[in-house]
Structures are given as structure tokens and as C-alpha cells.
Amino acid sequence: MSNHRIIENYRDDENLRNEFHNFISKVFPSISFKVWYSKGFWSDKHIPFSIIESGEIISHVSASRMNIIIDGKKYKAIQIGAVGTLPDYRNKGLSRYLMNYVLDKFKDKTDFFFLYANETVLDFYAKFGFKNISEYKFIAASNIPKPRYSARKLNIKVNSDFRKLIDLINHRRLLTKRFGAEDYGCITMWYVFNLYSDNLYYVEEEDVIIIKKEKDETLHILDVIFKKPFEFDSILEKIIESESIKSINYYFTPDQINYRYDNAVKENTELFVLGNIELGNSPFRFPATAVT
């Protein structure tokens, strides 16, 4: 490591930030942080740690500080993300060095660490003491209402739609108290810019935004963004477009929207947790739009 140095928390350094964007384009070519940053959503809760050599970032780990809710109780947590190394520098221990650095830096400041691993490097995280924990997909297959679609698809390029999205995200109620998070709108907006800009639906009567997809006779609900209580049954028929929907999949624990589901199917989402924390015995799914 004598020829390398670690740089951290460099969000406001234009040269280093641009080098980070270059690194991401090489290691994770399908994603980008540029628009997310330019729109002001890279908050000080998202801390980059990188190894740099001759002005080039060659290895990286991000740490996101989060308040996590488990069975209604609040904890401090660090979610690890964007772990990667340039191809020419792999198998030299750089990611391990960075991981140890980040874990040591926050070990006395957080209750636990967690991350979602790439399936090709599952053994890597076990070396640090992380444990793989199964999550669940919640499925409703009965009492699917007939579609009476009336939701309005949002266009984030339209100022009024963008402001509505930001208002609801900034004032949103907890989506789940079983294993969820507070104030993760910056992460959700990363998903909006990168993956879900075409999947935002607004139900005006209840002032609710749904992030959803319909595919293969299934309605996939990725997020429900709301700031006041409402009856989920009352909006379901308003967001279904296809007459052929036979099941609904929820990618979060639907305890706070009080919606019935028929099955909770265990899935290995590659969730890894490090720390003395109990996640309880009830099925859970960390919200999909809070994952880094």
C-alpha cells in the first residue's frame, strides 16, 4: 500500500469527484452518479472512500449513515455500497484494505453495518464477520381488484411533477417499522434518476406516489411514498393498468400500509449484516429504494 493513499469525503472536490465518476463508469458501467450529484442529492450522509494512485481512483467503498428501524426501535447503521476495484488492480487486497479501514472508522459510531453483495463475491464479506440473512418477497395472489386505472404518470422533467415527488419524499412516513429506514430520500432519488424515472405514478386523491412495474401478469410495487395515512385498498385499482394482473409483489414489508398478502416467500437477496443486532423472527424486506 506504500504507493497508494486513501481519500475520503471528497464530494465537494470537483477533480476528485470527476475521477470518482470516471471510476464508476469503468467498474459499474450501467449506473451513474452524475445527475444525482448535479441535482443536489449527494448528501453528507453518503461518504466515499477511495484508493488513489497517480491521480486515478483504483478502488472504492461507499458508506451511508442511516437511521434504521427494527421492530419499531431506532438504530444507527452504516450501509456499505459501491465496492469495487479497477480490473488491472484486482486480487491485490485493495478492497479488503478499504473495507477494514471503513469498518474501523465507524465501529464505535454505529450499532451495525449492512450491505447487499454482488453474487460473485459472497465469500468476501464473510471474511469480515458479515452474516448472510434471508429476506422475503411479499406476494398477494387473491382479491386482486379489477383495474380502474386513474393514476397520473409523473414526468420528472416537468417542474411541478418533480416538486411533488420531492415534497412527498421529504415528508414521507415510514414505509415499514419491521426493518426499514428514516430519511433516505437521497437514495430513493438515485433510483429515480437511474432506474425508475418511467415508473412513477401519482394518485391525487390520496396524495400518494407509487413506484411500480407490470410484467408477466404481476404488479411489482417497489415503493409507496406518502405523508398521511390512507387505505391502500382504495388506490390499488387506480394503479393497475393491465386486465391480466394475477399477483402483486411487494419489495418491502407492507406492515405500514396495512395491506394483506397471501405469501411471504424467502429469498436470498444477498443481505449481509455485521454487528450485535437482532432482526426478529417475522418476515421482512428492507425497502428496495433504500438499498445502496
Secondary structure, DSSP 8 states (H G I E B T S, - for coil): -TT-EEEE--TT-HHHHHHHHHHHHHHSTT--SHHHHHTT---TTEEEEEEEETTEEEEEEEEEEEEEEETTEEEEEEEEEEEEE-GGGTTSSHHHHHHHHHHHHHTTT-SEEEEE--GGGHHHHHTTT-EEEEEEEEEE-SS--------EE--TTSHHHHHHHHHHHHT---S-SSEEEES-HHHHHHHIIIIITT-EEEETTTTEEEEEEEETTEEEEEEEEESS---HHHHHHHH---TT--EEEESS-TTTTT---SEEEEEEEEEEEESS----SS-----GGG--
